[in-house]
């Protein structure tokens, strides 16, 4: 085992590496990941690629991190009174930040879960995993991670100096969220890939060929 996961966030995931020497693996215990011809289980779950499964997973975790961070900001705002200012819960700017980011987080969560539910419905009904499914999952996952990052950033900044102390519920979640946002699942180029697919689709041609 190689302890290579010395990172600023997501420490608990323990993403280490390993190697083995002189280990023979019988063919019946070996498989090529994401190679359709190598599939031995034909259920709907195995129609999803590894990267897209990771995308959904990272997006779901990002929603949880954002939820916890925003909840911590709400708890702080209810009790904290900055020096020389009125209590945070009575500050119009703070109220606006909480309201807007609550909406953003709920929208991101709903979008992610709706997309996953629609794709899962199709797969359980026997549909193949299509390019449209792939684009939908990639778009929802990427956008959800970006929205969650914005929510965490807003909550962190709203908390002021309170957020920098490790004893409080902000700095670790801030680091975890930005570690998620640096992963391949949050690349901006995913938007380009989806946009390219959308622009290449010609519904008129489909109707003509029907």
Secondary structure, 3 states (H helix, E strand, C coil): CECCCCCCCCHHHCCCECCCCCCCCCHHHCCCCCCHHHCCCCCHHHHCCHHHHHHHHHHHHHHHHHHHHHHHHHHHHHHCCCCCCCCHHHCHHHHHHHHHHHHHHHHHHHHHHHHHHHHHHHHHCCCCCCHHHHHHHHHHHHHHHHHHHHHHHHHHHHCHHHHHCCCCCCHHHHHHHHHHHCCHHHCCHHHHHHHHHHHHCCHHHHHHHC
